């Protein structure tokens, strides 16, 4: 086990960015301090060859210019909040918007575009910290976030810990794009989800209801199937967003439990996702456009990778009836997601 710290360049504003390389047995992970992003994740395939299973960029400029939030920790609130405002104890709070009238992933300068402080925190672990100012993105409260990546064998665990001095919303996730074959499209990847319902959305990707049964729809992954089997079905939900970009309501609702299993059809790599959150966003990279080249000049196109973002439900800050997710002073946000790899 080892942790190596190296310079990774600087932002266009002149902030230095470092990278931390975690090594454990046959696996290796690279995390950069810009957006606390997971840039590289090497795991062995069925023949023992290491495969990089996440998309990323070669330099800091790529992360600043490129869209898609590749590998980043997104927040203060991951996913969408409708209408550019949220409810806190019945009070309407305006937020910064960056997707029409709505906020996506914390606004135009969310945590994904901030430089974190970082330190080694274990034999193969790094903790990254960001202090958000009161009012950043429109959210009340000065908030401190600690994100700890730990690599143990071929398991990568991400723990999020946060506290605020005012009532606020927070919802952190990792926005990695996975391709377990290391390239090509992912339509042959097989996916299972522990979800008997999903959150339907309108053409603006804003939820129209909290939950709808998956049975009899293209959204039924309760039995493992290829990602591409139903993605082009005649279904309004798929047409609304050009594929899958939906929250799935997890069964059961609480505890650290397995929520997803993804299998690379050519590599034989199996990834299990474990989480304490009530939902997971399945996103098939529908809006990747290849504008900014990825690592090694890779051109990122739709459906060449898949995201499995553990989360509170989108637009929950406008639906207190969906559950109390306010972070109040004196309480601590403490959530873990694990990606466990096998062959």
Secondary structure, DSSP 8 states (H G I E B T S, - for coil): -EEEEEEEEE-TT--EEEEEEEEETTEEEEEETBTTEEEEEEEE-TTS-EEE-B---SSHHHHHH--S-TT-EE-SB-SEEGGGEEEETTEEEE---SBTTBEETTSTT-GGGSB-EEEEEETTEEEEEEEE-TTGGG--S-EEEEEEEEEETTEEEEEEEEEESS-B--B-EE---B-TTSSS-STT-EEEESEEEE--B-TTS-BSSS-EE-TTSTT--SS-EETTSSTTSS-HHHHHHTS-EEEEEESSSSSSEEEEEEE-TTT--EEEEEESSSEEEEE--TT-B-SS--GGG---BTTSSBEEEEES-TTGGG-GGG----B-TT--EEEEEEEEEE-
